[in-house]
Amino acid sequence: MGYSYFTFFMFQISKLLLHNILKLKKQHAVHYVYVLTIRFLDSCNILGWIRT
């Protein structure tokens, strides 16, 4: 039961974050996603360098 409560809690948080992002201006939301994507790719690249 504790696990289901946890997943429900995480779902509520993600829904709230998504709602807040959609409330922002479209340009800001696109920029936010762009920055997150760049950071994600950068971290993956760093992990790739560590592995080799």
C-alpha distance matrix in Angstrom:
0.0 3.8 5.4 5.2 6.4 8.7 10.1 10.7 12.4 14.4 15.4 16.7 18.6 20.1 21.1 22.7 24.5 25.8 27.0 28.8 30.4 31.6 33.0 35.2 38.5 38.4 40.6 38.3 35.2 37.1 38.4 34.9 33.6 36.9 36.5 32.9 34.2 37.1 35.1 32.7 35.8 37.4 34.6 34.5 38.3 38.1 35.7 38.1 41.0 39.2 38.6 42.3
3.8 0.0 3.8 5.5 5.1 6.2 8.8 9.9 10.5 12.4 14.2 15.3 16.6 18.4 19.9 21.1 22.6 24.3 25.7 27.1 28.7 30.3 31.6 33.5 36.8 36.9 38.8 36.4 33.4 35.4 36.4 32.7 31.7 34.9 34.2 30.6 32.1 34.9 32.6 30.4 33.6 35.0 32.1 32.3 36.0 35.6 33.2 35.9 38.6 36.7 36.4 40.1
5.4 3.8 0.0 3.8 5.4 5.0 6.3 8.6 9.7 10.6 12.3 14.2 15.3 16.5 18.2 19.9 21.1 22.4 24.2 25.8 26.9 28.5 30.2 31.9 35.1 34.8 36.7 34.4 31.3 33.0 34.0 30.5 29.1 32.2 31.7 28.0 29.2 32.1 29.9 27.5 30.5 32.1 29.3 29.2 33.0 32.8 30.3 32.8 35.7 33.9 33.4 37.1
5.2 5.5 3.8 0.0 3.8 5.3 5.1 6.1 8.5 9.9 10.4 12.3 14.3 15.3 16.3 18.3 19.9 20.8 22.3 24.3 25.6 26.7 28.4 30.5 33.7 33.4 35.6 33.5 30.3 32.1 33.5 30.1 28.6 31.9 31.8 28.2 29.4 32.5 30.7 28.3 31.3 33.2 30.6 30.5 34.3 34.4 32.2 34.5 37.5 36.1 35.6 39.2
6.4 5.1 5.4 3.8 0.0 3.8 5.5 5.1 6.1 8.6 9.8 10.5 12.4 14.3 15.2 16.5 18.4 19.9 20.9 22.6 24.3 25.6 26.9 29.0 32.4 32.5 34.7 32.3 29.4 31.6 32.7 29.2 28.3 31.7 31.3 27.8 29.5 32.5 30.5 28.5 31.8 33.4 30.9 31.2 35.0 34.9 32.9 35.5 38.3 36.9 36.7 40.3
8.7 6.2 5.0 5.3 3.8 0.0 3.8 5.4 5.0 6.2 8.5 9.9 10.6 12.3 14.1 15.3 16.5 18.3 19.9 21.2 22.5 24.3 25.7 27.4 30.7 30.8 32.6 30.2 27.2 29.2 30.2 26.6 25.6 28.8 28.2 24.7 26.3 29.2 27.0 25.0 28.4 29.9 27.2 27.7 31.4 31.2 29.2 32.0 34.6 33.2 33.1 36.8
10.1 8.8 6.3 5.1 5.5 3.8 0.0 3.8 5.4 5.1 6.0 8.6 9.8 10.4 12.1 14.1 15.2 16.2 18.1 19.9 20.9 22.3 24.1 25.9 29.0 28.7 30.7 28.5 25.3 27.1 28.4 25.0 23.6 26.9 26.7 23.1 24.4 27.5 25.8 23.5 26.7 28.5 26.2 26.3 30.0 30.2 28.3 30.7 33.7 32.5 32.3 35.8
10.7 9.9 8.6 6.1 5.1 5.4 3.8 0.0 3.8 5.5 5.0 6.2 8.7 9.9 10.4 12.3 14.3 15.2 16.3 18.4 19.9 20.9 22.4 24.7 27.9 27.8 30.2 28.1 24.9 27.1 28.6 25.2 24.1 27.6 27.6 24.3 25.8 29.1 27.5 25.5 28.8 30.7 28.6 28.9 32.6 32.9 31.3 33.7 36.6 35.6 35.6 39.0
12.4 10.5 9.7 8.5 6.1 5.0 5.4 3.8 0.0 3.8 5.4 5.1 6.3 8.7 9.9 10.6 12.4 14.3 15.3 16.7 18.5 20.0 21.1 23.1 26.5 26.8 28.9 26.5 23.6 26.0 27.1 23.6 23.0 26.5 26.0 22.8 24.8 27.8 25.9 24.3 27.8 29.4 27.2 28.0 31.6 31.6 30.2 32.9 35.5 34.5 34.8 38.3
14.4 12.4 10.6 9.9 8.6 6.2 5.1 5.5 3.8 0.0 3.8 5.4 5.1 6.1 8.5 9.8 10.5 12.2 14.1 15.3 16.4 18.2 19.8 21.4 24.6 24.6 26.4 24.0 21.0 23.1 24.2 20.6 19.7 23.1 22.7 19.3 21.2 24.2 22.4 20.6 24.1 25.7 23.6 24.3 27.9 28.1 26.7 29.3 32.0 31.1 31.4 34.8
15.4 14.2 12.3 10.4 9.8 8.5 6.0 5.0 5.4 3.8 0.0 3.8 5.5 5.2 6.0 8.5 9.9 10.4 12.1 14.2 15.2 16.3 18.2 20.2 23.3 23.0 25.3 23.3 20.0 22.1 23.7 20.4 19.2 22.8 23.0 19.8 21.3 24.7 23.4 21.6 24.8 26.9 25.1 25.5 29.1 29.7 28.4 30.8 33.6 33.1 33.2 36.5
16.7 15.3 14.2 12.3 10.5 9.9 8.6 6.2 5.1 5.4 3.8 0.0 3.8 5.5 5.1 6.1 8.6 9.8 10.4 12.3 14.2 15.3 16.4 18.7 22.0 22.3 24.8 22.6 19.7 22.3 23.7 20.5 19.9 23.7 23.6 20.8 22.8 26.0 24.7 23.4 26.8 28.6 27.0 27.9 31.4 31.8 30.8 33.3 36.0 35.4 35.9 39.1
18.6 16.6 15.3 14.3 12.4 10.6 9.8 8.7 6.3 5.1 5.5 3.8 0.0 3.8 5.4 5.1 6.1 8.5 9.8 10.6 12.3 14.2 15.2 16.9 20.3 20.8 22.8 20.2 17.5 20.2 21.1 17.7 17.4 21.1 20.6 17.8 20.2 23.1 21.6 20.6 24.1 25.6 24.1 25.2 28.6 28.8 28.1 30.8 33.2 32.7 33.4 36.7
20.1 18.4 16.5 15.3 14.3 12.3 10.4 9.9 8.7 6.1 5.2 5.5 3.8 0.0 3.8 5.4 5.0 6.0 8.5 9.8 10.4 12.2 14.1 15.5 18.6 18.5 20.5 18.2 15.1 17.4 18.7 15.4 14.5 18.2 18.2 15.3 17.3 20.5 19.3 18.1 21.4 23.3 22.0 22.9 26.3 26.9 26.2 28.6 31.2 31.0 31.6 34.6
21.1 19.9 18.2 16.3 15.2 14.1 12.1 10.4 9.9 8.5 6.0 5.1 5.4 3.8 0.0 3.8 5.5 5.1 6.1 8.6 9.9 10.5 12.2 14.5 17.6 17.5 20.1 18.3 15.1 17.6 19.5 16.6 15.9 19.7 20.2 17.7 19.5 22.8 22.1 21.0 24.2 26.2 25.3 26.0 29.3 30.2 29.6 31.8 34.5 34.5 35.0 38.0
22.7 21.1 19.9 18.3 16.5 15.3 14.1 12.3 10.6 9.8 8.5 6.1 5.1 5.4 3.8 0.0 3.8 5.4 5.0 6.2 8.6 9.9 10.5 12.7 16.2 16.9 19.3 17.0 14.5 17.6 18.9 15.9 16.1 19.8 19.9 17.8 20.2 23.2 22.2 21.7 25.1 26.7 25.8 27.1 30.2 30.8 30.5 33.0 35.4 35.3 36.2 39.2
24.5 22.6 21.1 19.9 18.4 16.5 15.2 14.3 12.4 10.5 9.9 8.6 6.1 5.0 5.5 3.8 0.0 3.8 5.4 5.1 6.2 8.6 9.8 10.9 14.3 14.8 16.7 14.1 11.5 14.5 15.5 12.3 12.5 16.2 16.1 14.0 16.6 19.5 18.5 18.2 21.6 23.1 22.4 23.8 26.8 27.4 27.4 29.8 32.1 32.2 33.2 36.1
25.8 24.3 22.4 20.8 19.9 18.3 16.2 15.2 14.3 12.2 10.4 9.8 8.5 6.0 5.1 5.4 3.8 0.0 3.8 5.4 5.1 6.2 8.6 10.1 12.9 12.6 15.0 13.3 10.0 12.7 14.6 11.9 11.4 15.2 16.0 14.1 15.9 19.1 18.9 18.4 21.3 23.3 23.0 24.0 26.9 28.0 28.0 30.0 32.5 32.9 33.7 36.4
27.0 25.7 24.2 22.3 20.9 19.9 18.1 16.3 15.3 14.1 12.1 10.4 9.8 8.5 6.1 5.0 5.4 3.8 0.0 3.8 5.5 5.1 6.2 8.9 12.0 12.5 15.4 13.7 11.1 14.2 16.2 13.9 14.1 17.8 18.6 17.2 19.2 22.2 22.1 21.9 24.8 26.7 26.5 27.6 30.5 31.5 31.6 33.7 36.1 36.5 37.4 40.1
28.8 27.1 25.8 24.3 22.6 21.2 19.9 18.4 16.7 15.3 14.2 12.3 10.6 9.8 8.6 6.2 5.1 5.4 3.8 0.0 3.8 5.4 5.0 6.6 10.2 11.5 13.8 11.5 9.6 13.2 14.4 12.0 13.2 16.6 16.8 15.8 18.4 21.0 20.7 21.0 24.1 25.5 25.4 27.0 29.6 30.4 30.9 33.1 35.2 35.6 36.9 39.5
30.4 28.7 26.9 25.6 24.3 22.5 20.9 19.9 18.5 16.4 15.2 14.2 12.3 10.4 9.9 8.6 6.2 5.1 5.5 3.8 0.0 3.8 5.4 5.3 8.2 8.7 10.7 8.5 6.0 9.4 10.9 8.7 9.6 13.0 13.6 12.9 15.2 17.8 17.9 18.3 21.1 22.6 22.9 24.4 26.8 27.9 28.6 30.5 32.6 33.4 34.6 37.0
31.6 30.3 28.5 26.7 25.6 24.3 22.3 20.9 20.0 18.2 16.3 15.3 14.2 12.2 10.5 9.9 8.6 6.2 5.1 5.4 3.8 0.0 3.8 5.4 7.4 7.4 10.6 9.6 7.1 10.1 12.5 11.2 11.6 14.8 16.2 15.7 17.4 20.1 20.8 21.0 23.4 25.3 25.8 27.0 29.3 30.7 31.3 33.1 35.3 36.3 37.3 39.6
33.0 31.6 30.2 28.4 26.9 25.7 24.1 22.4 21.1 19.8 18.2 16.4 15.2 14.1 12.2 10.5 9.8 8.6 6.2 5.0 5.4 3.8 0.0 3.8 6.6 8.4 11.3 10.0 8.8 12.3 14.0 12.8 14.1 17.1 18.0 17.9 20.1 22.5 22.9 23.5 26.1 27.6 28.2 29.7 31.9 33.0 33.9 35.8 37.8 38.7 39.9 42.3
35.2 33.5 31.9 30.5 29.0 27.4 25.9 24.7 23.1 21.4 20.2 18.7 16.9 15.5 14.5 12.7 10.9 10.1 8.9 6.6 5.3 5.4 3.8 0.0 3.8 6.3 8.3 6.5 6.3 9.8 10.9 10.2 12.2 14.7 15.4 15.9 18.2 20.1 20.7 21.8 24.2 25.4 26.3 28.0 29.9 31.0 32.2 34.1 35.8 36.9 38.4 40.5
38.5 36.8 35.1 33.7 32.4 30.7 29.0 27.9 26.5 24.6 23.3 22.0 20.3 18.6 17.6 16.2 14.3 12.9 12.0 10.2 8.2 7.4 6.6 3.8 0.0 3.8 5.5 5.3 6.3 8.8 10.0 10.6 12.6 14.3 15.5 16.7 18.5 20.1 21.3 22.7 24.5 25.8 27.2 28.8 30.4 31.7 33.2 34.7 36.3 37.8 39.3 41.1
38.4 36.9 34.8 33.4 32.5 30.8 28.7 27.8 26.8 24.6 23.0 22.3 20.8 18.5 17.5 16.9 14.8 12.6 12.5 11.5 8.7 7.4 8.4 6.3 3.8 0.0 3.8 5.5 5.1 6.2 8.6 9.8 10.7 12.2 14.3 15.4 16.5 18.4 20.1 21.1 22.6 24.2 25.8 27.0 28.5 30.3 31.6 32.9 34.7 36.3 37.6 39.3
40.6 38.8 36.7 35.6 34.7 32.6 30.7 30.2 28.9 26.4 25.3 24.8 22.8 20.5 20.1 19.3 16.7 15.0 15.4 13.8 10.7 10.6 11.3 8.3 5.5 3.8 0.0 3.8 5.5 5.2 6.2 8.6 10.1 10.5 12.3 14.3 15.3 16.5 18.4 20.0 21.1 22.4 24.4 25.8 26.8 28.5 30.3 31.4 32.9 34.7 36.3 37.7
38.3 36.4 34.4 33.5 32.3 30.2 28.5 28.1 26.5 24.0 23.3 22.6 20.2 18.2 18.3 17.0 14.1 13.3 13.7 11.5 8.5 9.6 10.0 6.5 5.3 5.5 3.8 0.0 3.8 5.5 5.0 6.0 8.7 9.7 10.5 12.2 14.1 15.2 16.4 18.2 19.9 20.8 22.5 24.3 25.5 26.8 28.5 30.1 31.4 33.0 34.7 36.4
35.2 33.4 31.3 30.3 29.4 27.2 25.3 24.9 23.6 21.0 20.0 19.7 17.5 15.1 15.1 14.5 11.5 10.0 11.1 9.6 6.0 7.1 8.8 6.3 6.3 5.1 5.5 3.8 0.0 3.8 5.4 5.0 6.3 8.5 9.9 10.6 12.3 14.3 15.4 16.5 18.4 19.9 21.1 22.6 24.3 25.7 27.0 28.5 30.3 31.7 33.1 35.0
37.1 35.4 33.0 32.1 31.6 29.2 27.1 27.1 26.0 23.1 22.1 22.3 20.2 17.4 17.6 17.6 14.5 12.7 14.2 13.2 9.4 10.1 12.3 9.8 8.8 6.2 5.2 5.5 3.8 0.0 3.8 5.4 5.2 6.1 8.7 9.9 10.5 12.3 14.3 15.3 16.4 18.2 20.0 21.0 22.4 24.3 25.7 26.8 28.5 30.3 31.6 33.2
38.4 36.4 34.0 33.5 32.7 30.2 28.4 28.6 27.1 24.2 23.7 23.7 21.1 18.7 19.5 18.9 15.5 14.6 16.2 14.4 10.9 12.5 14.0 10.9 10.0 8.6 6.2 5.0 5.4 3.8 0.0 3.8 5.5 4.9 6.1 8.6 9.8 10.5 12.3 14.1 15.3 16.3 18.3 19.9 20.9 22.4 24.3 25.5 26.8 28.6 30.3 31.8
34.9 32.7 30.5 30.1 29.2 26.6 25.0 25.2 23.6 20.6 20.4 20.5 17.7 15.4 16.6 15.9 12.3 11.9 13.9 12.0 8.7 11.2 12.8 10.2 10.6 9.8 8.6 6.0 5.0 5.4 3.8 0.0 3.8 5.4 5.2 6.2 8.6 10.0 10.7 12.3 14.3 15.3 16.6 18.4 20.0 21.1 22.6 24.3 25.8 27.2 28.8 30.7
33.6 31.7 29.1 28.6 28.3 25.6 23.6 24.1 23.0 19.7 19.2 19.9 17.4 14.5 15.9 16.1 12.5 11.4 14.1 13.2 9.6 11.6 14.1 12.2 12.6 10.7 10.1 8.7 6.3 5.2 5.5 3.8 0.0 3.8 5.5 5.1 6.1 8.6 9.9 10.4 12.2 14.0 15.3 16.4 18.2 19.8 21.0 22.3 24.3 25.7 27.0 28.8
36.9 34.9 32.2 31.9 31.7 28.8 26.9 27.6 26.5 23.1 22.8 23.7 21.1 18.2 19.7 19.8 16.2 15.2 17.8 16.6 13.0 14.8 17.1 14.7 14.3 12.2 10.5 9.7 8.5 6.1 4.9 5.4 3.8 0.0 3.8 5.5 5.1 6.2 8.6 9.8 10.6 12.2 14.3 15.4 16.4 18.3 20.0 20.9 22.5 24.4 25.8 27.2
36.5 34.2 31.7 31.8 31.3 28.2 26.7 27.6 26.0 22.7 23.0 23.6 20.6 18.2 20.2 19.9 16.1 16.0 18.6 16.8 13.6 16.2 18.0 15.4 15.5 14.3 12.3 10.5 9.9 8.7 6.1 5.2 5.5 3.8 0.0 3.8 5.4 5.1 6.2 8.6 10.0 10.4 12.3 14.2 15.2 16.4 18.3 19.8 21.0 22.6 24.4 26.0
32.9 30.6 28.0 28.2 27.8 24.7 23.1 24.3 22.8 19.3 19.8 20.8 17.8 15.3 17.7 17.8 14.0 14.1 17.2 15.8 12.9 15.7 17.9 15.9 16.7 15.4 14.3 12.2 10.6 9.9 8.6 6.2 5.1 5.5 3.8 0.0 3.8 5.5 5.1 6.1 8.6 9.7 10.5 12.3 14.1 15.2 16.5 18.2 19.9 21.1 22.6 24.7
34.2 32.1 29.2 29.4 29.5 26.3 24.4 25.8 24.8 21.2 21.3 22.8 20.2 17.3 19.5 20.2 16.6 15.9 19.2 18.4 15.2 17.4 20.1 18.2 18.5 16.5 15.3 14.1 12.3 10.5 9.8 8.6 6.1 5.1 5.4 3.8 0.0 3.8 5.4 5.0 6.1 8.4 9.9 10.5 12.2 14.2 15.3 16.3 18.3 20.0 21.1 22.8
37.1 34.9 32.1 32.5 32.5 29.2 27.5 29.1 27.8 24.2 24.7 26.0 23.1 20.5 22.8 23.2 19.5 19.1 22.2 21.0 17.8 20.1 22.5 20.1 20.1 18.4 16.5 15.2 14.3 12.3 10.5 10.0 8.6 6.2 5.1 5.5 3.8 0.0 3.8 5.4 5.2 6.0 8.6 9.9 10.4 12.2 14.2 15.1 16.4 18.4 20.0 21.3
35.1 32.6 29.9 30.7 30.5 27.0 25.8 27.5 25.9 22.4 23.4 24.7 21.6 19.3 22.1 22.2 18.5 18.9 22.1 20.7 17.9 20.8 22.9 20.7 21.3 20.1 18.4 16.4 15.4 14.3 12.3 10.7 9.9 8.6 6.2 5.1 5.4 3.8 0.0 3.8 5.5 5.0 6.1 8.6 9.7 10.4 12.2 14.1 15.2 16.5 18.4 20.2
32.7 30.4 27.5 28.3 28.5 25.0 23.5 25.5 24.3 20.6 21.6 23.4 20.6 18.1 21.0 21.7 18.2 18.4 21.9 21.0 18.3 21.0 23.5 21.8 22.7 21.1 20.0 18.2 16.5 15.3 14.1 12.3 10.4 9.8 8.6 6.1 5.0 5.4 3.8 0.0 3.8 5.4 5.2 6.2 8.6 9.9 10.6 12.3 14.3 15.4 16.7 18.8
35.8 33.6 30.5 31.3 31.8 28.4 26.7 28.8 27.8 24.1 24.8 26.8 24.1 21.4 24.2 25.1 21.6 21.3 24.8 24.1 21.1 23.4 26.1 24.2 24.5 22.6 21.1 19.9 18.4 16.4 15.3 14.3 12.2 10.6 10.0 8.6 6.1 5.2 5.5 3.8 0.0 3.8 5.5 5.0 6.1 8.6 9.8 10.3 12.3 14.3 15.3 16.7
37.4 35.0 32.1 33.2 33.4 29.9 28.5 30.7 29.4 25.7 26.9 28.6 25.6 23.3 26.2 26.7 23.1 23.3 26.7 25.5 22.6 25.3 27.6 25.4 25.8 24.2 22.4 20.8 19.9 18.2 16.3 15.3 14.0 12.2 10.4 9.7 8.4 6.0 5.0 5.4 3.8 0.0 3.8 5.4 5.0 6.2 8.6 9.7 10.6 12.5 14.4 15.7
34.6 32.1 29.3 30.6 30.9 27.2 26.2 28.6 27.2 23.6 25.1 27.0 24.1 22.0 25.3 25.8 22.4 23.0 26.5 25.4 22.9 25.8 28.2 26.3 27.2 25.8 24.4 22.5 21.1 20.0 18.3 16.6 15.3 14.3 12.3 10.5 9.9 8.6 6.1 5.2 5.5 3.8 0.0 3.8 5.4 5.0 6.2 8.5 9.8 10.6 12.4 14.6
34.5 32.3 29.2 30.5 31.2 27.7 26.3 28.9 28.0 24.3 25.5 27.9 25.2 22.9 26.0 27.1 23.8 24.0 27.6 27.0 24.4 27.0 29.7 28.0 28.8 27.0 25.8 24.3 22.6 21.0 19.9 18.4 16.4 15.4 14.2 12.3 10.5 9.9 8.6 6.2 5.0 5.4 3.8 0.0 3.8 5.4 5.0 6.1 8.7 9.8 10.6 12.6
38.3 36.0 33.0 34.3 35.0 31.4 30.0 32.6 31.6 27.9 29.1 31.4 28.6 26.3 29.3 30.2 26.8 26.9 30.5 29.6 26.8 29.3 31.9 29.9 30.4 28.5 26.8 25.5 24.3 22.4 20.9 20.0 18.2 16.4 15.2 14.1 12.2 10.4 9.7 8.6 6.1 5.0 5.4 3.8 0.0 3.8 5.4 4.9 6.3 8.7 9.9 10.9
38.1 35.6 32.8 34.4 34.9 31.2 30.2 32.9 31.6 28.1 29.7 31.8 28.8 26.9 30.2 30.8 27.4 28.0 31.5 30.4 27.9 30.7 33.0 31.0 31.7 30.3 28.5 26.8 25.7 24.3 22.4 21.1 19.8 18.3 16.4 15.2 14.2 12.2 10.4 9.9 8.6 6.2 5.0 5.4 3.8 0.0 3.8 5.3 5.1 6.3 8.8 10.2
35.7 33.2 30.3 32.2 32.9 29.2 28.3 31.3 30.2 26.7 28.4 30.8 28.1 26.2 29.6 30.5 27.4 28.0 31.6 30.9 28.6 31.3 33.9 32.2 33.2 31.6 30.3 28.5 27.0 25.7 24.3 22.6 21.0 20.0 18.3 16.5 15.3 14.2 12.2 10.6 9.8 8.6 6.2 5.0 5.4 3.8 0.0 3.8 5.4 5.1 6.3 8.9
38.1 35.9 32.8 34.5 35.5 32.0 30.7 33.7 32.9 29.3 30.8 33.3 30.8 28.6 31.8 33.0 29.8 30.0 33.7 33.1 30.5 33.1 35.8 34.1 34.7 32.9 31.4 30.1 28.5 26.8 25.5 24.3 22.3 20.9 19.8 18.2 16.3 15.1 14.1 12.3 10.3 9.7 8.5 6.1 4.9 5.3 3.8 0.0 3.8 5.4 5.2 6.5
41.0 38.6 35.7 37.5 38.3 34.6 33.7 36.6 35.5 32.0 33.6 36.0 33.2 31.2 34.5 35.4 32.1 32.5 36.1 35.2 32.6 35.3 37.8 35.8 36.3 34.7 32.9 31.4 30.3 28.5 26.8 25.8 24.3 22.5 21.0 19.9 18.3 16.4 15.2 14.3 12.3 10.6 9.8 8.7 6.3 5.1 5.4 3.8 0.0 3.8 5.5 5.5
39.2 36.7 33.9 36.1 36.9 33.2 32.5 35.6 34.5 31.1 33.1 35.4 32.7 31.0 34.5 35.3 32.2 32.9 36.5 35.6 33.4 36.3 38.7 36.9 37.8 36.3 34.7 33.0 31.7 30.3 28.6 27.2 25.7 24.4 22.6 21.1 20.0 18.4 16.5 15.4 14.3 12.5 10.6 9.8 8.7 6.3 5.1 5.4 3.8 0.0 3.8 5.6
38.6 36.4 33.4 35.6 36.7 33.1 32.3 35.6 34.8 31.4 33.2 35.9 33.4 31.6 35.0 36.2 33.2 33.7 37.4 36.9 34.6 37.3 39.9 38.4 39.3 37.6 36.3 34.7 33.1 31.6 30.3 28.8 27.0 25.8 24.4 22.6 21.1 20.0 18.4 16.7 15.3 14.4 12.4 10.6 9.9 8.8 6.3 5.2 5.5 3.8 0.0 3.8
42.3 40.1 37.1 39.2 40.3 36.8 35.8 39.0 38.3 34.8 36.5 39.1 36.7 34.6 38.0 39.2 36.1 36.4 40.1 39.5 37.0 39.6 42.3 40.5 41.1 39.3 37.7 36.4 35.0 33.2 31.8 30.7 28.8 27.2 26.0 24.7 22.8 21.3 20.2 18.8 16.7 15.7 14.6 12.6 10.9 10.2 8.9 6.5 5.5 5.6 3.8 0.0
